[in-house]
């Protein structure tokens, strides 16, 4: 870890504490403080080297530790406080980074799962009932087997389709309910005689057997003028 390049310097306290020192002593004192900050506690040899000789006013600014090394108590306190503060900030940043990484990983995983699920749905072949119906759906629709083309033909004849899967299921159920009845022409007759905007939802249309009662539907497609004229001519 790189050495801390700075420490807090309280100018007012320093001026008060060095009032009785000469400028030469102040310079030596600052030098010793800087050495302590960068090198740690100082040997007596270093103290004497900077001061030139024993200087009581300078030496009394320092105390000895258990190893007999000199250090300034106030500076050591500021060094320790700054170190603790920096470590706290670094740990906070690391914690936030890890939390963000976990969140991004979770979102990314969820996004991939959603995309994969969508791909499975989109890639289903709607032209084959076996790939559209789940096993449960096949059971419910009694697996119409050879009649599946009939189901598809009926599906293609109804123009208003919003839910393909459920519509195919309801058509298959209707075919099984009315086996022996040709449903396709009934559907075409209703579709051909009714405005598209008045057609029921396909799921409801086949579930409620409306293809059987479609001839009685109130909303009919209005005849165009050309059709009316043609009818008049044929009378």
Secondary structure, 3 states (H helix, E strand, C coil): CCCCCCCCCCHHHHHHHCCCCCHHHHHHHHHHHHHHHHHCCECHHHHHHHHCCCCHHHHCCCEECCCCCEECHHHHHHHHHHHHHHHHHHHHHHHHHHHHHHHHHHHHHHHHHHHHHHHHHHCCCCCCHHHHCCHHHHHHCCCCHHHHHHHHHHHHHCCCCCCHHHHHHHHHHHHHHCCCCCHHHHHHHHHHCCCHHHCCCHHHHHHCCHHHHHHHCCCCCCCCHHHHHHHHHHC
